[in-house]
Amino acid sequence: MNFEIVAPSTHFYLADLVAHRLDKSLIIPEVKKFADGELEIQFTPNTDFKGKKVFIIMATCPPVHDSLITFALLVHKVRMLGAQEIIGVIPYFGYGRHDKAQGSLAIIANIIEATNINKLIVFEPHVADIQSYFSIPVITVRASDLIATHIQDNSLHKSSIIAPDQGASAKVIAIAQKIGAPYTIFVKERYDHNATKIITQLNNEHDRCDQAIIIDDIIDTGSTALNTLEHLKSKGYKRVYGYFIHPVFSRNAQKIIEESGFEKVFVSTSIPLSLSPSKKIELWDMSNVLADLLKKELLT
């Protein structure tokens, strides 16, 4: 089947890497924003998706509501232009942390399904059972193997692997086992909307290292990362690194990381990120994983 890859100009970086791996030219429509904040999607006049499979690649990241509406309008417009099948590729799924009782995730899932999309591919969603919120198929991509390989490629495998909270424990244990490293799981308590403190820890540090790697799915304000870093430093770790999959970086989080005691913080390309030259923050590319998945989808 003929296929195309589409992404708005605000989200083209990762999509362009994926398209390049598949020998395709990325189609980038204009997202027009009116004075009142309303959005409109405009493709070039000769754009035609008739009979094609179309992959729309974009994260529903900050500004979250603009991203959600842009995604929905893109699906609608691509369908109007004749697409036979539309697969949404969402590298970062906004509202994924709102999965508790009476949370908003179910509403967001309903909005996405209302666009009449055929399937979703989601990279490392915060909620483990995201499929349960959808009636359409959802393919979930986990980052554990990718992170483990990146750690080994950067010669950081002689480290203690740290989960800043129990939510990251499964990922941390999988990565630690893959690279043969000890691990520690911290238990945290939230005392404000964006503020936490460590209250205890669980570990298997039979071979204590003086170097640690904190691994989590999201870095938002940076408060959890900084609290964990300070706790590790107080325990005698000399060098601390961070691997965070989704760099939300709210408020002044980038500045906080730059001025922190981290040796280096690695974040994925799941969210568009404008970084000035940085000594502390480094991107790791996950386009190969998405490209491989798209190849499999083209065979179905």
C-alpha positions in Angstrom: 0.0 0.0 0.0 1.2 3.5 -0.7 1.8 5.5 2.4 2.7 9.0 3.6 4.1 10.5 6.8 2.6 13.7 8.1 3.6 16.0 10.9 2.9 19.7 11.7 5.9 22.1 11.5 6.0 22.3 15.3 6.6 18.6 15.5 8.7 17.8 12.4 12.0 16.9 13.9 11.3 13.3 15.0 8.9 12.7 12.2 11.5 13.8 9.7 14.0 11.3 11.2 11.5 8.6 10.9 10.6 9.5 7.3 14.2 9.6 6.3 14.7 6.1 7.7 11.8 5.0 5.5 13.0 6.9 2.4 10.0 9.2 2.4 9.6 12.9 2.2 7.8 14.3 5.2 4.5 16.1 4.4 4.3 19.2 6.7 1.0 21.1 6.6 0.7 24.6 7.9 -1.0 25.1 11.2 -2.7 28.5 11.1 -3.6 30.1 14.4 -6.2 32.8 14.4 -6.3 35.8 16.7 -8.8 34.1 19.0 -6.7 31.0 19.3 -8.6 28.8 16.9 -6.6 26.5 14.7 -6.8 25.5 11.0 -4.8 22.9 9.1 -3.8 23.8 5.5 -2.2 21.4 3.1 -0.9 22.5 -0.3 -3.6 22.5 -3.0 -2.4 19.4 -4.8 -2.2 17.1 -1.7 -4.0 13.9 -2.2 -4.1 10.9 0.2 -6.6 8.8 -1.8 -6.2 5.1 -1.1 -3.1 5.6 1.0 -2.1 4.6 4.6 -1.1 7.8 6.4 1.0 8.0 9.6 0.5 11.2 11.6 3.4 11.7 13.9 3.1 14.2 16.7 3.2 14.4 20.5 0.3 15.7 22.5 2.7 17.8 24.6 2.7 21.4 25.9 0.9 23.4 24.8 -1.2 20.3 25.4 -4.6 21.6 24.3 -3.2 23.1 21.1 -1.5 19.8 20.4 -4.6 17.8 21.0 -6.8 19.9 18.7 -4.0 20.0 16.1 -3.9 16.2 16.1 -7.6 15.9 15.9 -7.9 18.4 13.0 -5.0 16.7 11.2 -6.7 13.4 11.3 -10.0 15.0 10.1 -8.2 16.8 7.2 -6.2 13.7 6.1 -9.4 11.7 6.1 -11.1 14.4 3.9 -8.2 14.2 1.5 -9.0 10.5 0.9 -6.8 8.5 3.2 -7.8 4.8 3.4 -6.2 4.2 6.8 -4.8 6.7 9.4 -2.4 5.6 12.1 -1.6 8.1 14.8 2.0 7.9 16.2 2.0 9.7 19.5 5.6 9.7 20.9 4.4 11.5 24.1 0.8 11.0 25.3 -0.4 14.1 27.2 -2.8 13.5 30.1 -1.3 10.0 30.6 -0.8 10.8 34.3 -4.5 11.4 34.7 -5.5 7.8 34.9 -6.7 7.6 38.5 -10.3 7.4 39.5 -12.3 10.3 37.8 -9.2 11.3 35.9 -9.2 12.9 32.5 -7.5 10.3 30.4 -10.8 8.6 29.4 -12.1 11.9 28.0 -8.9 12.5 26.1 -9.1 9.0 24.6 -12.7 9.6 23.6 -11.7 12.8 21.8 -9.0 11.0 19.9 -11.3 8.2 18.9 -13.9 10.7 17.8 -11.6 11.7 14.9 -12.3 8.3 13.4 -8.6 7.2 13.5 -7.9 3.6 12.8 -5.0 2.8 15.1 -2.5 4.4 17.6 1.2 3.8 18.2 2.2 5.2 21.6 5.7 5.5 22.9 6.2 4.8 26.6 2.8 6.0 28.0 2.8 6.8 31.7 -0.3 4.5 32.2 0.5 0.8 31.8 -3.0 -0.2 30.4 -3.6 2.5 27.9 -5.3 0.1 25.6 -8.2 -0.2 28.1 -9.1 3.4 27.4 -9.6 2.8 23.7 -11.7 0.5 21.5 -9.3 0.9 18.5 -6.0 -1.0 18.5 -3.1 0.7 20.5 0.5 -0.5 20.0 2.6 0.4 23.1 6.3 0.8 22.6 8.5 0.5 25.7 11.9 2.1 26.0 13.7 -0.3 28.4 15.8 -2.0 25.7 16.6 1.3 24.0 17.8 2.9 27.2 19.8 -0.2 28.2 21.6 -0.2 24.9 22.3 3.6 25.1 23.7 3.1 28.6 26.1 0.4 27.4 27.0 2.4 24.3 28.0 5.3 26.5 30.0 3.0 28.8 27.8 3.9 31.8 26.9 0.3 32.7 29.0 0.2 35.8 26.4 2.2 37.7 23.6 1.7 40.2 20.3 2.1 38.5 17.8 4.2 40.4 14.0 4.4 40.3 12.9 7.8 41.8 9.6 6.2 42.7 7.8 2.9 42.6 6.1 3.8 39.3 9.5 3.5 37.6 10.4 0.2 39.3 9.5 -2.3 36.6 11.5 -0.3 34.0 14.5 0.1 36.3 14.6 -3.6 37.2 14.3 -4.6 33.5 17.2 -2.3 32.6 19.4 -3.2 35.5 18.9 -6.9 34.7 19.7 -6.4 31.1 23.0 -4.6 31.8 23.9 -6.6 35.0 23.7 -3.7 37.4 22.4 -3.2 40.9 19.3 -1.2 41.4 17.5 0.9 44.1 13.8 1.9 44.2 12.9 4.9 46.2 9.5 5.4 47.7 8.3 9.0 47.5 5.6 11.0 49.1 3.8 13.9 47.3 3.1 16.9 49.6 2.1 19.3 46.8 1.0 19.2 43.2 4.6 19.4 41.9 6.6 18.6 45.0 7.8 15.3 46.5 10.1 13.9 49.1 11.8 10.5 49.5 10.6 8.6 52.5 12.3 5.2 52.1 14.1 2.9 49.7 14.1 -0.7 48.5 17.3 -2.1 46.9 19.4 -5.1 45.9 22.8 -3.2 45.9 24.9 -6.2 46.6 27.7 -4.5 44.6 27.5 -0.8 45.5 28.8 1.6 42.8 29.9 5.2 43.3 28.0 6.1 40.2 24.2 6.2 39.7 21.7 6.6 36.9 18.2 7.9 37.7 15.6 6.5 35.2 12.1 7.8 34.8 9.5 8.2 32.1 8.9 11.9 32.5 10.9 14.9 33.6 8.5 17.8 34.2 9.4 20.5 36.7 12.5 18.6 37.6 11.7 18.5 41.3 11.6 14.7 41.6 14.9 14.4 39.7 16.6 17.0 41.9 15.3 15.5 45.1 16.6 12.1 44.0 19.9 13.5 43.0 20.4 15.3 46.3 19.5 12.1 48.2 22.0 10.1 46.2 24.8 12.7 46.8 24.0 12.5 50.5 24.5 8.8 50.3 28.0 9.2 48.8 27.4 8.7 45.1 30.1 10.8 43.3 28.6 10.9 39.8 24.9 10.9 39.0 23.3 10.7 35.5 19.7 10.8 34.4 17.7 9.1 31.7 14.3 10.6 31.2 12.2 9.5 28.3 9.8 12.5 27.9 11.4 16.0 28.4 8.3 18.0 29.3 10.5 20.6 31.0 7.8 22.8 32.5 8.7 26.2 34.0 12.4 26.6 34.4 13.3 22.9 34.5 16.0 23.1 31.9 17.8 25.9 33.9 17.4 23.8 37.0 19.1 20.8 35.4 21.9 22.9 33.9 22.7 24.3 37.3 22.4 21.0 39.1 24.9 18.4 40.2 24.0 16.0 37.4 26.9 14.9 35.3 24.6 14.5 32.3 20.9 14.1 31.6 19.8 12.1 28.6 16.3 12.7 27.2 14.6 11.2 24.1 13.3 13.0 21.0 9.7 12.2 21.9 8.9 15.9 22.5 10.1 18.8 20.4 12.8 20.5 22.4 14.6 23.8 21.7 17.9 23.4 23.5 20.6 26.1 23.5 24.1 24.6 23.6 24.0 22.4 26.7 26.7 20.8 28.9 24.2 18.8 30.9 21.3 17.8 28.6 21.7 15.5 25.6 19.1 14.0 23.2 19.0 10.3 22.4 17.2 9.3 19.2 14.3 6.9 19.2 13.3 7.3 15.6 14.7 3.8 14.7 12.2 2.1 16.9 9.3 4.0 15.4 10.6 3.4 11.9 10.8 -0.3 12.5 7.2 -0.3 13.8 5.9 1.6 10.8 7.6 -0.9 8.5 5.7 -3.7 10.2 2.4 -1.8 9.9 3.0 -1.4 6.1 3.0 -5.2 5.9 -0.5 -5.5 7.5 
